[in-house]
Amino acid sequence: MRGLKIFRYLTFFSEVEELCLIIRRTGVVGEDGHVSVTFGQLFETYVTISNKVVGILLRARKHGLVHFEGEMLWQGKDDDVVITLLQ
């Protein structure tokens, strides 16, 4: 059981770390020094790597790594929502 918890944590960390790296690569640095990208741009870039982009974004927000408005993001409808990397 303990090994499974560690595996899940490492998988979560790996996915979130990869997402943050992609935001850094594709986003632009704002006046506040934070890197931001639109959901549409991130979705198009990240979906080739994983189809779990929205779930990973929600987990990253829960841990204070990213910020975006709204409870859920939908492809097409929320393409202009700005996602900001906080760390």
All heavy atoms as an XYZ file, in Angstrom:
702
protein
N       0.823     -1.194      0.000
C       0.000      0.000      0.000
C       0.868      1.259      0.000
O       0.593      2.196     -0.720
C      -0.926     -0.043      1.215
C      -1.909      1.059      1.244
S      -3.096      0.824     -0.082
C      -4.401      1.811      0.475
N       1.899      1.257      0.827
C       2.771      2.423      0.913
C       3.472      2.678     -0.423
O       3.620      3.807     -0.858
C       3.786      2.211      2.023
C       4.656      3.402      2.254
C       5.511      3.179      3.483
N       6.662      4.040      3.403
C       7.840      3.741      3.847
N       8.047      2.585      4.433
N       8.830      4.575      3.738
N       3.905      1.598     -1.092
C       4.566      1.718     -2.384
C       3.646      2.326     -3.429
O       4.075      3.119     -4.263
N       2.362      1.975     -3.390
C       1.380      2.517     -4.319
C       1.200      4.021     -4.101
O       1.117      4.785     -5.065
C       0.048      1.796     -4.174
C      -1.064      2.206     -5.131
C      -0.627      1.985     -6.580
C      -2.331      1.426     -4.838
N       1.162      4.449     -2.854
C       1.046      5.877     -2.553
C       2.250      6.646     -3.075
O       2.113      7.719     -3.646
C       0.898      6.105     -1.044
C      -0.457      5.763     -0.507
C      -0.545      6.094      0.969
C      -1.903      5.762      1.518
N      -2.030      6.107      2.930
N       3.425      6.103     -2.887
C       4.644      6.749     -3.379
C       4.627      6.810     -4.901
O       4.955      7.839     -5.495
C       5.899      6.019     -2.856
C       6.021      6.222     -1.351
C       7.153      6.490     -3.575
C       7.087      5.379     -0.685
N       4.223      5.727     -5.551
C       4.143      5.708     -7.017
C       3.175      6.776     -7.520
O       3.475      7.497     -8.465
C       3.713      4.328     -7.506
C       3.488      4.276     -8.988
C       4.567      4.246     -9.859
C       2.199      4.268     -9.507
C       4.367      4.209    -11.228
C       1.988      4.228    -10.873
C       3.075      4.199    -11.734
N       2.002      6.882     -6.890
C       1.018      7.896     -7.305
C       1.561      9.304     -7.117
O       1.364     10.170     -7.956
C      -0.276      7.720     -6.524
C      -1.071      6.533     -6.972
C      -2.363      6.429     -6.217
N      -3.103      5.255     -6.638
C      -4.015      4.668     -5.916
N      -4.324      5.132     -4.714
N      -4.649      3.607     -6.365
N       2.251      9.532     -6.002
C       2.837     10.851     -5.757
C       3.889     11.174     -6.814
O       3.919     12.276     -7.353
C       3.454     10.914     -4.365
C       4.180     12.217     -4.121
C       3.469     13.373     -3.827
C       5.560     12.299     -4.225
C       4.119     14.584     -3.634
C       6.213     13.502     -4.029
C       5.498     14.635     -3.729
O       6.139     15.820     -3.553
N       4.751     10.222     -7.125
C       5.797     10.462     -8.120
C       5.207     10.682     -9.504
O       5.693     11.516    -10.265
C       6.796      9.306     -8.133
C       7.662      9.170     -6.888
C       8.529      7.922     -6.977
C       8.517     10.408     -6.672
N       4.149      9.951     -9.836
C       3.478     10.146    -11.119
C       2.869     11.535    -11.181
O       3.010     12.247    -12.174
C       2.389      9.075    -11.332
O       2.997      7.791    -11.279
C       1.686      9.256    -12.654
N       2.194     11.956    -10.107
C       1.618     13.299    -10.036
C       2.698     14.347    -10.206
O       2.577     15.265    -11.001
C       0.899     13.508     -8.697
C       0.725     14.957     -8.343
C      -0.256     15.707     -8.950
C       1.564     15.559     -7.418
C      -0.409     17.055     -8.642
C       1.414     16.898     -7.098
C       0.427     17.648     -7.718
N       3.786     14.209     -9.465
C       4.875     15.189     -9.518
C       5.453     15.270    -10.916
O       5.694     16.357    -11.436
C       5.960     14.825     -8.503
C       7.082     15.820     -8.469
C       6.909     17.050     -7.865
C       8.304     15.526     -9.054
C       7.940     17.986     -7.837
C       9.332     16.446     -9.037
C       9.152     17.682     -8.429
N       5.644     14.139    -11.561
C       6.216     14.092    -12.901
C       5.307     14.789    -13.907
O       5.769     15.580    -14.738
C       6.437     12.639    -13.309
O       6.811     12.551    -14.649
N       4.005     14.515    -13.852
C       3.060     15.131    -14.783
C       2.969     16.631    -14.579
O       2.970     17.402    -15.541
C       1.679     14.497    -14.623
C       1.594     13.081    -15.109
C       0.270     12.425    -14.792
O      -0.434     12.856    -13.854
O      -0.053     11.455    -15.490
N       2.891     17.069    -13.337
C       2.786     18.494    -13.042
C       4.081     19.210    -13.427
O       4.047     20.306    -13.991
C       2.430     18.733    -11.558
C       2.558     20.191    -11.187
C       1.022     18.225    -11.275
N       5.216     18.596    -13.135
C       6.498     19.189    -13.496
C       6.607     19.367    -15.016
O       7.047     20.416    -15.492
C       7.628     18.292    -12.986
C       9.003     18.864    -13.197
C      10.061     17.958    -12.599
O       9.970     16.720    -12.760
O      10.983     18.494    -11.976
N       6.167     18.374    -15.764
C       6.199     18.460    -17.217
C       5.268     19.566    -17.718
O       5.619     20.332    -18.617
C       5.793     17.124    -17.831
C       5.892     17.080    -19.326
C       5.603     15.707    -19.874
O       4.881     14.929    -19.226
O       6.100     15.423    -20.966
N       4.085     19.686    -17.122
C       3.145     20.736    -17.494
C       3.739     22.118    -17.243
O       3.663     22.999    -18.099
C       1.839     20.577    -16.708
C       0.783     21.637    -16.988
C       0.163     21.410    -18.355
C      -0.274     21.618    -15.911
N       4.358     22.311    -16.083
C       4.980     23.604    -15.758
C       6.111     23.921    -16.732
O       6.270     25.077    -17.147
C       5.492     23.603    -14.319
S       4.171     23.566    -13.086
N       6.868     22.934    -17.119
C       7.945     23.125    -18.082
C       7.389     23.574    -19.432
O       7.926     24.492    -20.064
C       8.744     21.836    -18.239
C       9.928     21.876    -19.199
C      10.982     22.868    -18.716
C      10.533     20.501    -19.336
N       6.302     22.990    -19.859
C       5.689     23.372    -21.127
C       5.133     24.790    -21.052
O       5.247     25.561    -22.007
C       4.607     22.356    -21.532
C       5.293     21.043    -21.918
C       3.744     22.870    -22.672
C       4.370     19.901    -22.135
N       4.548     25.162    -19.920
C       4.059     26.539    -19.750
C       5.236     27.512    -19.853
O       5.141     28.540    -20.510
C       3.309     26.705    -18.414
C       2.003     25.913    -18.443
C       3.035     28.186    -18.133
C       1.275     25.860    -17.116
N       6.364     27.182    -19.224
C       7.552     28.047    -19.303
C       8.043     28.193    -20.739
O       8.458     29.262    -21.149
C       8.676     27.491    -18.438
C       8.537     27.801    -16.988
C       9.791     27.418    -16.190
N       9.471     27.405    -14.789
C       9.161     26.322    -14.081
N       9.149     25.140    -14.674
N       8.860     26.406    -12.810
N       8.024     27.094    -21.491
C       8.522     27.102    -22.876
C       7.614     27.857    -23.832
O       8.079     28.529    -24.735
C       8.682     25.678    -23.394
C       9.878     24.971    -22.884
C      10.025     23.657    -23.622
N      10.908     22.762    -22.909
C      10.889     21.452    -23.048
N      10.024     20.881    -23.842
N      11.733     20.712    -22.369
N       6.299     27.701    -23.662
C       5.364     28.263    -24.639
C       4.772     29.595    -24.221
O       4.238     30.309    -25.062
C       4.211     27.278    -24.908
O       3.515     27.012    -23.692
C       4.723     25.993    -25.515
N       4.854     29.923    -22.936
C       4.239     31.148    -22.441
C       5.115     32.373    -22.606
O       6.235     32.303    -23.122
N       4.579     33.499    -22.183
C       5.299     34.773    -22.217
C       5.396     35.314    -20.792
O       4.506     35.109    -19.979
C       4.609     35.800    -23.134
C       4.649     35.355    -24.582
C       3.173     36.036    -22.707
N       6.489     36.009    -20.527
C       6.698     36.592    -19.203
C       5.981     37.932    -19.147
O       6.200     38.800    -19.993
C       8.205     36.773    -18.910
C       8.400     37.400    -17.538
C       8.926     35.437    -19.004
N       5.131     38.090    -18.149
C       4.391     39.337    -17.975
C       5.183     40.345    -17.169
O       6.292     40.071    -16.704
N       4.605     41.513    -17.004
C       5.251     42.581    -16.239
C       5.507     42.176    -14.790
O       6.427     42.686    -14.155
C       4.390     43.843    -16.286
C       4.329     44.476    -17.655
C       3.450     45.701    -17.668
O       3.095     46.199    -16.573
O       3.130     46.169    -18.772
N       4.682     41.273    -14.274
C       4.845     40.818    -12.888
C       5.906     39.721    -12.753
O       6.187     39.251    -11.668
C       3.522     40.321    -12.326
C       2.940     39.149    -13.111
O       3.551     38.719    -14.120
O       1.866     38.658    -12.716
N       6.474     39.300    -13.884
C       7.510     38.281    -13.860
C       7.005     36.857    -13.967
O       7.790     35.923    -14.074
N       5.683     36.680    -13.944
C       5.104     35.342    -14.069
C       4.912     34.987    -15.543
O       4.622     35.843    -16.367
C       3.754     35.264    -13.360
C       3.860     35.318    -11.882
N       3.435     36.402    -11.153
C       4.345     34.432    -10.984
C       3.650     36.182     -9.871
N       4.206     34.987     -9.740
N       5.051     33.722    -15.836
C       4.853     33.223    -17.198
C       3.388     32.847    -17.361
O       2.812     32.167    -16.516
C       5.749     32.000    -17.472
C       5.521     31.465    -18.874
C       7.212     32.359    -17.270
N       2.782     33.291    -18.478
C       1.379     32.988    -18.753
C       1.214     32.440    -20.158
O       1.992     32.754    -21.058
C       0.525     34.256    -18.616
O       0.557     34.746    -17.307
N       0.171     31.649    -20.328
C      -0.162     31.059    -21.619
C      -1.676     30.894    -21.661
O      -2.309     30.756    -20.607
C       0.562     29.703    -21.805
C       0.087     28.683    -20.810
C       0.425     29.182    -23.218
N      -2.275     30.954    -22.838
C      -3.716     30.705    -22.922
C      -3.980     29.207    -22.889
O      -3.129     28.406    -23.280
C      -4.331     31.295    -24.205
O      -3.776     30.633    -25.332
C      -4.120     32.794    -24.278
N      -5.165     28.850    -22.434
C      -5.531     27.441    -22.367
C      -5.504     26.811    -23.756
O      -5.050     25.675    -23.921
C      -6.913     27.263    -21.727
C      -7.383     25.845    -21.735
C      -6.720     24.878    -21.004
C      -8.487     25.469    -22.476
C      -7.145     23.552    -21.014
C      -8.924     24.154    -22.494
C      -8.251     23.194    -21.758
N      -5.974     27.537    -24.755
C      -5.978     26.998    -26.114
C      -4.583     26.647    -26.596
O      -4.357     25.572    -27.158
N      -3.634     27.550    -26.360
C      -2.252     27.293    -26.769
C      -1.667     26.116    -25.985
O      -1.019     25.242    -26.546
C      -1.404     28.537    -26.562
C       0.021     28.395    -27.018
C       0.839     29.659    -26.759
O       0.358     30.612    -26.148
N       2.072     29.650    -27.204
N      -1.906     26.094    -24.677
C      -1.396     25.002    -23.848
C      -2.027     23.677    -24.252
O      -1.339     22.662    -24.361
C      -1.671     25.285    -22.370
C      -1.186     24.217    -21.406
C       0.328     24.094    -21.441
C      -1.656     24.533    -19.994
N      -3.328     23.678    -24.498
C      -4.020     22.449    -24.872
C      -3.448     21.885    -26.163
O      -3.165     20.692    -26.257
C      -5.518     22.698    -25.022
C      -6.309     21.439    -25.225
C      -6.773     20.724    -24.143
C      -6.576     20.962    -26.491
C      -7.490     19.553    -24.310
C      -7.284     19.795    -26.685
C      -7.756     19.091    -25.591
N      -3.266     22.739    -27.165
C      -2.734     22.279    -28.453
C      -1.320     21.722    -28.300
O      -0.953     20.762    -28.951
C      -2.749     23.415    -29.479
C      -4.123     23.780    -29.966
C      -4.845     22.613    -30.622
O      -4.225     21.871    -31.403
O      -6.047     22.455    -30.345
N      -0.515     22.323    -27.442
C       0.853     21.862    -27.228
C       0.880     20.577    -26.403
O       1.577     19.628    -26.749
C       1.676     22.941    -26.497
O       1.631     24.145    -27.258
C       3.108     22.507    -26.308
N       0.113     20.542    -25.328
C       0.217     19.460    -24.358
C      -0.564     18.218    -24.743
O      -0.194     17.115    -24.349
C      -0.234     19.946    -22.982
C       0.214     19.046    -21.862
C       1.505     19.122    -21.371
C      -0.634     18.097    -21.320
C       1.939     18.282    -20.352
C      -0.216     17.255    -20.304
C       1.073     17.357    -19.825
O       1.501     16.527    -18.830
N      -1.631     18.363    -25.515
C      -2.484     17.211    -25.824
C      -1.726     16.154    -26.620
O      -2.065     14.974    -26.566
C      -3.786     17.644    -26.524
C      -3.548     17.967    -27.993
C      -4.864     16.587    -26.362
N      -0.667     16.533    -27.311
C       0.134     15.536    -28.017
C       0.928     14.674    -27.030
O       1.342     13.577    -27.362
C       1.109     16.194    -29.008
O       1.970     17.072    -28.299
C       0.368     16.951    -30.080
N       1.136     15.179    -25.815
C       1.860     14.442    -24.781
C       0.890     13.653    -23.911
O       1.127     12.500    -23.586
C       2.682     15.421    -23.908
C       3.692     16.150    -24.776
C       3.355     14.694    -22.761
C       4.305     17.353    -24.109
N      -0.206     14.284    -23.512
C      -1.160     13.637    -22.619
C      -2.549     14.218    -22.834
O      -2.698     15.426    -22.993
C      -0.738     13.848    -21.166
O      -1.744     13.373    -20.295
N      -3.549     13.366    -22.793
C      -4.927     13.838    -22.917
C      -5.503     14.229    -21.561
O      -6.675     14.525    -21.447
C      -5.797     12.773    -23.586
C      -5.848     11.484    -22.796
O      -5.164     11.326    -21.786
N      -6.656     10.547    -23.258
N      -4.685     14.247    -20.518
C      -5.136     14.558    -19.157
C      -4.808     15.998    -18.759
O      -4.719     16.308    -17.581
C      -4.482     13.604    -18.162
C      -4.754     12.148    -18.446
C      -4.145     11.247    -17.405
C      -2.643     11.209    -17.551
N      -1.993     10.306    -16.578
N      -4.627     16.885    -19.734
C      -4.143     18.227    -19.445
C      -5.037     18.970    -18.445
O      -4.531     19.627    -17.541
C      -3.941     19.045    -20.748
C      -5.226     19.270    -21.481
C      -3.256     20.359    -20.455
N      -6.345     18.857    -18.571
C      -7.241     19.581    -17.657
C      -7.118     19.045    -16.240
O      -7.017     19.813    -15.278
C      -8.698     19.520    -18.151
C      -9.636     20.157    -17.133
C      -8.835     20.218    -19.497
N      -7.072     17.744    -16.076
C      -6.923     17.158    -14.743
C      -5.612     17.541    -14.093
O      -5.559     17.833    -12.890
N      -4.563     17.571    -14.880
C      -3.256     17.956    -14.345
C      -3.261     19.432    -13.961
O      -2.721     19.810    -12.916
C      -2.139     17.630    -15.357
C      -2.070     16.115    -15.584
C      -0.794     18.148    -14.867
C      -1.215     15.711    -16.772
N      -3.897     20.274    -14.776
C      -4.017     21.699    -14.440
C      -4.777     21.897    -13.127
O      -4.380     22.719    -12.287
C      -4.736     22.459    -15.547
C      -3.894     22.964    -16.687
C      -4.782     23.485    -17.814
C      -2.936     24.049    -16.219
N      -5.851     21.155    -12.941
C      -6.629     21.279    -11.700
C      -5.802     20.864    -10.493
O      -5.841     21.524     -9.442
C      -7.907     20.443    -11.798
C      -8.956     20.937    -12.791
C     -10.086     19.928    -12.927
C      -9.486     22.300    -12.402
N      -5.016     19.806    -10.622
C      -4.159     19.377     -9.506
C      -3.060     20.395     -9.249
O      -2.731     20.691     -8.096
C      -3.564     18.009     -9.786
C      -4.594     16.901     -9.641
C      -3.968     15.560     -9.777
N      -3.606     15.359    -11.191
C      -2.820     14.390    -11.625
N      -2.298     13.532    -10.791
N      -2.564     14.268    -12.908
N      -2.499     20.958    -10.315
C      -1.447     21.964    -10.158
C      -2.006     23.207     -9.457
O      -1.342     23.806     -8.612
C      -0.855     22.330    -11.512
N      -3.242     23.591     -9.788
C      -3.858     24.748     -9.121
C      -4.105     24.444     -7.650
O      -3.880     25.291     -6.779
C      -5.166     25.134     -9.806
C      -5.839     26.317     -9.107
C      -6.983     26.872     -9.850
N      -8.100     25.946     -9.915
C      -9.261     26.270    -10.469
N      -9.448     27.447    -11.019
N     -10.233     25.385    -10.494
N      -4.559     23.238     -7.354
C      -4.804     22.835     -5.964
C      -3.542     22.957     -5.116
O      -3.601     23.291     -3.941
C      -5.313     21.388     -5.938
C      -5.615     20.864     -4.568
C      -6.128     19.445     -4.633
C      -6.347     18.891     -3.248
N      -6.850     17.513     -3.277
N      -2.382     22.732     -5.729
C      -1.108     22.810     -5.023
C      -0.431     24.175     -5.154
O       0.727     24.337     -4.759
C      -0.174     21.701     -5.515
C      -0.619     20.341     -5.075
N      -0.332     19.821     -3.840
C      -1.383     19.401     -5.693
C      -0.877     18.625     -3.724
N      -1.522     18.354     -4.833
N      -1.156     25.170     -5.707
C      -0.658     26.533     -5.759
C       0.421     26.786     -6.800
O       1.178     27.742     -6.677
N       0.465     25.959     -7.835
C       1.495     26.125     -8.859
C       1.037     26.962    -10.039
O       1.855     27.602    -10.702
C       1.958     24.754     -9.357
C       2.563     23.852     -8.284
C       2.813     22.460     -8.835
C       3.848     24.457     -7.753
N      -0.260     26.951    -10.328
C      -0.813     27.746    -11.422
C      -2.084     28.435    -10.965
O      -2.699     28.045     -9.967
C      -1.119     26.885    -12.683
C       0.140     26.257    -13.238
C      -2.175     25.849    -12.402
N      -2.471     29.468    -11.731
C      -3.730     30.170    -11.459
C      -4.481     30.355    -12.767
O      -3.880     30.659    -13.800
C      -3.464     31.545    -10.835
C      -4.713     32.372    -10.747
N      -5.664     32.153     -9.790
C      -5.167     33.387    -11.514
C      -6.664     33.013     -9.971
N      -6.381     33.763    -11.012
N      -5.801     30.151    -12.720
C      -6.674     30.484    -13.836
C      -8.080     30.668    -13.289
O      -8.420     30.162    -12.226
C      -6.637     29.416    -14.943
C      -6.982     28.028    -14.495
C      -8.293     27.580    -14.485
C      -5.992     27.159    -14.087
C      -8.607     26.299    -14.078
C      -6.284     25.873    -13.693
C      -7.594     25.433    -13.675
N      -8.890     31.436    -14.016
C     -10.265     31.709    -13.603
C     -11.166     30.545    -13.991
O     -10.962     29.905    -15.015
C     -10.772     32.989    -14.273
C     -10.039     34.251    -13.846
C     -10.220     34.584    -12.382
O     -11.331     34.362    -11.841
O      -9.251     35.054    -11.769
N     -12.165     30.301    -13.176
C     -13.152     29.268    -13.465
C     -12.857     27.966    -12.744
O     -11.755     27.734    -12.271
N     -13.881     27.140    -12.692
C     -13.761     25.846    -12.015
C     -13.224     24.768    -12.937
O     -12.495     23.887    -12.513
C     -15.129     25.417    -11.473
C     -15.622     26.280    -10.337
C     -14.694     26.224     -9.134
O     -14.281     25.121     -8.741
O     -14.380     27.293     -8.595
N     -13.598     24.822    -14.209
C     -13.238     23.798    -15.176
C     -12.883     24.488    -16.488
O     -13.371     25.570    -16.764
C     -14.425     22.853    -15.384
C     -14.149     21.731    -16.330
S     -12.790     20.731    -15.796
C     -13.626     19.302    -15.204
N     -12.030     23.869    -17.278
C     -11.663     24.410    -18.583
C     -12.136     23.452    -19.670
O     -11.948     22.239    -19.569
C     -10.141     24.590    -18.672
C      -9.553     25.618    -17.715
C      -8.036     25.549    -17.737
C     -10.030     27.014    -18.049
N     -12.741     24.029    -20.719
C     -13.271     23.240    -21.825
C     -12.599     23.676    -23.111
O     -12.489     24.871    -23.396
C     -14.776     23.423    -21.952
C     -15.517     23.068    -20.701
C     -15.948     23.919    -19.736
C     -15.879     21.762    -20.270
N     -16.565     23.230    -18.729
C     -16.545     21.900    -19.033
C     -15.717     20.490    -20.813
C     -17.043     20.805    -18.337
C     -16.214     19.407    -20.121
C     -16.875     19.572    -18.896
N     -12.159     22.702    -23.897
C     -11.538     23.012    -25.182
C     -12.545     23.745    -26.056
O     -13.699     23.383    -26.126
C     -11.081     21.728    -25.867
C     -10.377     21.993    -27.174
C     -10.061     20.719    -27.938
O     -10.565     19.658    -27.616
N      -9.227     20.841    -28.937
N     -12.079     24.788    -26.719
C     -12.936     25.597    -27.573
C     -13.577     26.731    -26.799
O     -13.340     27.901    -27.079
N     -14.351     26.421    -25.786
C     -15.056     27.436    -24.990
C     -14.089     28.298    -24.175
O     -14.276     29.503    -24.060
C     -16.046     26.745    -24.054
C     -16.777     27.681    -23.145
C     -17.685     26.938    -22.189
C     -18.220     27.903    -21.166
N     -18.292     27.342    -19.842
N     -13.055     27.698    -23.602
C     -12.149     28.412    -22.698
C     -10.753     28.616    -23.287
O      -9.792     28.815    -22.543
C     -12.033     27.644    -21.377
C     -13.345     27.622    -20.608
O     -14.011     28.672    -20.563
O     -13.706     26.560    -20.083
N     -10.641     28.607    -24.612
C      -9.324     28.730    -25.242
C      -8.602     30.034    -24.890
O      -7.382     30.083    -24.910
C      -9.431     28.609    -26.765
C      -9.625     27.171    -27.213
O      -9.521     26.259    -26.359
O      -9.883     26.963    -28.406
N      -9.354     31.095    -24.559
C      -8.733     32.387    -24.249
C      -8.448     32.597    -22.764
O      -7.938     33.645    -22.362
C      -9.603     33.520    -24.762
C      -9.694     33.524    -26.287
O      -8.713     33.101    -26.934
O     -10.732     33.931    -26.827
N      -8.768     31.628    -21.930
C      -8.489     31.733    -20.492
C      -6.976     31.704    -20.286
O      -6.282     30.857    -20.826
C      -9.168     30.591    -19.705
C      -8.714     30.588    -18.248
C     -10.674     30.710    -19.794
N      -6.482     32.663    -19.503
C      -5.053     32.771    -19.255
C      -4.674     31.912    -18.057
O      -5.296     31.990    -16.997
C      -4.641     34.240    -19.014
C      -3.172     34.339    -18.637
C      -4.949     35.082    -20.240
N      -3.651     31.095    -18.235
C      -3.111     30.258    -17.177
C      -1.762     30.837    -16.797
O      -0.901     31.022    -17.654
C      -2.950     28.798    -17.646
C      -4.330     28.247    -18.021
C      -2.290     27.959    -16.576
C      -4.277     26.983    -18.814
N      -1.599     31.142    -15.520
C      -0.364     31.767    -15.043
C       0.391     30.819    -14.150
O      -0.172     30.238    -13.213
C      -0.689     33.062    -14.255
O      -1.459     33.924    -15.101
C       0.575     33.767    -13.814
N       1.661     30.668    -14.439
C       2.550     29.838    -13.631
C       2.988     30.668    -12.422
O       3.538     31.757    -12.578
C       3.764     29.414    -14.471
C       4.715     28.398    -13.894
C       3.991     27.089    -13.593
C       5.842     28.153    -14.865
N       2.724     30.189    -11.231
C       3.016     30.958    -10.017
C       4.397     30.681     -9.448
O       4.921     31.483     -8.676
C       1.955     30.676     -8.953
C       0.524     31.033     -9.354
C      -0.449     30.625     -8.265
C       0.408     32.518     -9.681
N       4.988     29.564     -9.778
C       6.301     29.221     -9.221
C       7.257     28.803    -10.305
O       6.928     28.399    -11.338
C       6.183     28.101     -8.209
C       5.356     28.523     -7.030
C       5.317     27.460     -5.956
O       6.023     26.453     -5.988
N       4.486     27.678     -4.971
